[in-house]
Amino acid sequence: MDGVTATWDEARAWRERRREQGRAVVFTNGCFDILHAGHLELLHRARSFGDALVVAVNSDGSVRRLKGAGRPLVPLSERAALVAALKPVDLVVTFDDHTPLRLIEQLRPDVIVKGGDWAEDDVVGRDVVEAAGGRVEIVPLVERRSTTGLIEEIVRRYGRDD
């Protein structure tokens, strides 16, 4: 394991050790293309729901498929390292799928946390976690803080140099 960035196998072993210790593991995921106050608030709130927080970061290909050809702005290695360096985060794992469902099935976290732009019924992996006795928590978004919003503001202020 390299710092707090792990492979899927390392993350599964990490999760099992916490299960044996009776520690509640919280899971959240995202692209984290440009870190901002909204991300930090989400991660602090997520960590408050358990004893350890694992964050799944979308691969570059996954971000492109979700956000479009111009994204991500920051490569995966840097995004993962930045997220791993944040105080609330205990472990970072990356994924290349469209959703983190396969990873959630392997880790079986106790809690999944998503931002307020998600409806609880739409949270990927909800059924897996709830079937094991876990839960989903939706936390409010920080108003006017999103990566897309920041990109739009930069383009508005400084123009686009294509």
PENOR-V900603 format. One line per field, one symbol per residue. phi: phi as a letter, one per 30 degrees, with the letter a starting at -180 (. if undefined). A space follows every 10 residues. Layout:
phi: ???
//
This chain:
phi: .ciccbdddd dddedddddd dicdccbbbl dhdbdbeddd dedddeddda cabccccdde dddeddcjdd bddcdeeddd ddddddedcc abbcbcddbd eddddddhdd bccbdddcde dcddiedddd dcjcbcbccd ddeibadedd dddddddcic cd
//
